[in-house]
Every structure is written in C-alpha cells, then in structure tokens.
Amino acid sequence: MLRPYVPLLVLLALSVVNAIFMVVLSTVLSPGGATKVKSAPYESGMTPLGNPRERFSVKFYVVAILFIVFDVETIFLLPWAVSARRLGWAGFAAAGIFIFILTVGLIYEWKKGALEWD
Amino acid sequence: MSFFAALGRPEVLDLARQTHYFWALLPEIVLTLGAMLVLIVDVIHKGDRSEPSRGSIPVLTLAVLAATALANTALFGLRDVSANGMVAVDGFRTFTNFVYLVAAALCIAISMGYLERRGIMKGEFHALVLFATLGMMLMGGSRDLIMTFIGLEVMSVPIYVLVGFDRMDPRSSEASLKYFLLGAFSSGFFLYGIALVFGAVGSTNLTYIAETLGTGTDHGHERLLMAGMALTLVGLGFKVAAIPFHMWTPDAYDGAPTPVTALMSTGVKAAAFAAFVRIFAVAFADAGAQWVPVVWWLAAVTMVGANLVALTQGSVKRMLAYSSIAHAGYLLVALLSGGDTGKAAFLFYILAYTVMTAGAFGIVIANSRDGEERVTLEDYAGLGLEKPWLGAAFSIFLLSLAGFPLTAGFLGKLYILRAAVEGGQAQLAVILVLASLVSYFYYLRVIVVMYMRPARSEGWHAGAGLPLAARTAVLAACVVVVAMFFAGAVPMRWAEQSALSLWRQPAPVAASPAPASLFR
C-alpha cells in the first residue's frame, strides 16, 4: 500500500544528502578567514549609510495590505471572467457578493486615510 | 415559524441547489451585513468625536446581534436532504448559534464604559467582535472539515487582534503575540490533520466520513486516519484549552482586555467544542476505539490539573482563566458520555457556563478603575459589604461555577454526571466530582475575602460599578443562572431535541463525489 511513496522517500533522502553535501563542501573548499572588511554589509560598493535596523513607517504596511487585497481580487476575478458565460447568473451573483465585500473594505480603508500618504 | 415560511422559506432544504444556501445561512448573512455596517458607520463617524455618535456603535452592535438571533429562529424546523452540504442544518447548530450570540452580546454589554476607561473605545472593537462571532457560527455549524477550518480562522484572526487591542499595554501585546503564534501553530496541526483524514477516508464531508466509518468496511488506511485524528485533536484541544494544550490560556486571558477574555472563554470555547462534537463524537464515532481513551485522559488531566493550579492563583482574573480550563475538562466528559444524553448535557452546560462566566468577568470589569485592573484577591476584600449588589452577583456566579445547588452550574454538572454514569464513564464521573470539590476552595475563597476581610483602605471600593446597560446585562445573567436551576427542564428539553438532530442522517450518501480510495 505504501509502495507509491517510495520515490518520495528517495527524493527526501536525496535532498537531505544533497544539503549536507553542499554545506560540508563549502566549508572544506572555502578559503576561510572572515576579515572585518569581508563581514561588513555590502551596499553596492558604497560605504553603508545609516542604521540597518531603521524603523520605517507603518504606512508601507497598509499600502502593502491594500495591494494584496486587490491582487487577490484579480486572481479571483480573472478565472471568473474567462468562464463567466458558463457560470451564468449564479456565478455573476457570487462575483458580485465578492466585489461588494471588497468594496466595503475599500471604503473602510479610504475613510481610515490609508490612501493618503501624509 | 410561519413568519419565515410566509417569506418563502422552503420546509426541506436541498443544499445541492445554491439558492437554498440563502436560507441555510440566513443568520450568518445577516451577521456579515451587520458587521460590515458597524465597520462603515464607525469609520464615517470618525470625523466628529462627539460622545453620542460614539455611544451609538455599541447599541448598533447589539441590534445586529438581535437581528441575527431573529434570523437564527428561521432555522427552527428546517431539514435538509442534501448529501454534501457545507453547513449543517440541525437543531444543534441553532442551539449553539444562540450560545455564541449570547456570549457576544454579554461581551459587548460589559465592555460599555470599560473601553472608554482604558482608552480603547474604537469601532473596530465592535466590528471585530461581530466578525469573530461569525467565525464561531461557521465553525460550530459546519458539516465539512474545510468549512470548519475557515470558520476557525475567521473566528481566530479577529480574536488575535482583540487580545492585543490595548496596544499601549505591553501585557496585552504580549498576550496577543503569544496567542497568535501558538494559535497559528495549532491551526497548522488542524489543517494537516484534515489533509490526512481526507487521505484516509476520501472526503472532508463529515456526514460522508461518518457513513464510511459506520459501514465498518476496511478502508485500508487505519494508520493514516489515526494520525489525522491525532492532529485534529491537537488543533481542537488547543482551541478549547485542554491540558496539555493550555499553556497559552492563562497569559492570553490575563493580558487581554477583560471583555475579550469573557468572549474567549465563552464563545470561542463553545465554537471549538461544537466543532469537537461534530468531528469526534459524530463523524469519528465509529473509530471511537482509537480516540476515546486519548480524550478520556485529556478530560481527566484537564479537570485535575486545572483545579489544582487554580488553587495557587492570587489574581482573580487568572483564577477564572484556570477555572475555564477546568470547565473544558467537564465539557470533555459530556462529549465522551454516550449519545444524545451526553450531548444534551453538553448543550445545557455550555449555555449555563457561557452565562455565568461572562457574568463573572462583568464583575471583574466592575471592580477595575481607570488604568488599573484591580484583580488581586486583596482588591476584592470588603467588596461584598461596601457594594452589596456586586458582591451578591459575584457570589452567585462563583457558586454557579463551583456547581453549588440552586444555580445553573449545579444542574449542568448533575446532567453531565448522569450522562457519564449512564454512558459507562463512571470513573470520569468520580474524577469530576473530586475535581469540583477541589474547585470549591478557590471559588469560595473569593467570597470569603469579599465578605469577611476589611477593604484595603477607606473608600477603596468607591468607584466600583458598571454603567446602566452593563449592569442590566449582569443582572440578567444572574437571573438566568438562578432560573436555569428552577426551570432547568425547559432548556434541557430544548437541548435534548437539539442533540437528537445531530444523528439524524440527512439522506443516503450513496452518490458521493470523492472516491473512497485515492491512493490505492
């Protein structure tokens, strides 16, 4: 009963062996010796500016969420649009409900001021 | 319910027809629209921060909950004949829906005044409570494991936010992060369990799973099913906060704003338990040999462990958190015991438990002040003498939680014990009695401190109290707790009818969509 899973097991074993092999090989072959220059952060060859752990505005996060919402909308609506005729009015109603809920979210974000940068 | 019939509600639903989902999901639809309305109304009122417009949000929220309860009555007497519906149309769902709505309404009512004092009076609070309630209804009323999972997430995500709602308070944020991390982890367990169960049985539909296991045919995936059940059990055990999956509970309950704690320990727990009953006691009923011993130990360890740890708690809020873990143990006994008597006892107890726990947290709120929680035992000293009404109400809730006669908690425990003895779980019944005896100590200690020790200082309890609406809610909870003892037969008869509907087979599930053996 478990026979079909044998290739999966082989793949698992191979990936583990491969991972170990690569780590060991890079340790053995690498010239080693981390100098101060080597462990400095690389910023296109320039001297790093500012603190790498700088805090940035939460607005980026809100915009990112907004982007994802509409991204997901596109992902849902494109397949629906392709097969809209076959799905008929039931599909239209379902898509309408989906867009309605999304619109409520958009109104909320808009009123909340997520679309204004300042 | 001729009212809904006049509106065109069919008597018998066939969920293969999509339009019939409108009637099957009427309460959920009303609640969704209401929650979106609350969200929009709040954000539109954002401009003027005058008190009246703010005060209308909780009232609107309660109105939405009332409308949902009305829509829920449309489910009375409905039957469905479909083989593969996503939602259950039965009395069990109607009953538990009312429980979630009561929990949410009490949460909103006792939050009045408290949110302003803590400076977290924002409309999102109310919208999130409504969305969480929607998730509870979907989770507890689903007839498909995928739907259960979606309900679980719709319920959990707003709760994660609500726990951390006071974001200026580091304890609230800590509780939220802890609950979120562990909750996401347990969701993963649950989902993986669903995948394995699907692999073993060939469907995620609970009715189909019950039928497949019930026929007793060897499906050849015994171990896969066992692993799936184990992982599902872990996920559900986390949500109902059974030992050993309870580690998040005291911190999350303690750090969360108190109305949220009330909702978590009542509505969230009830929804998780409803799903637990549907998945284990009904769908996996015929695989009982594998999971019953495990849940037996969960129940025993939960009852004993939680009550022992509760003894050492100096904070009343934390003590109530452990008390809620202990009650998960009692409810697990009801889940294990027999067929419909056990489930009827379960329904009765979850209703009683919801009312008394929410009421007790209401008193905890009444005792809090601006920016001060006042939850230690010493803070309650003298409360019973200086504020006789608060003291009396708290005493009633605590006695009911302990299971003292003349309260709903006593009758609920009695029903559970009866079901356990009749269902052949006499050992669990003995453990339940002994564990409750231990619990008497820490419940009664609060009452003793309230009445027999002087207050910390003169006028210590001067500001204790609740606004009118919250006071009414707590008083109503008090009345219900006592009334459920004297008129316990009425809710019990309703619970028995609701529990019976769990096993009613909707239709022969001959034409199933998924092949029974996917991997052979």
Interface residues (C-beta under 8 A of the other chain):
Chain A: M1 P4 A90 I101 V104 I107 Y108 K111 K112
Chain B: Q18 T32 M36 L39 I40 V43 I44 K46 G220 F519 R520
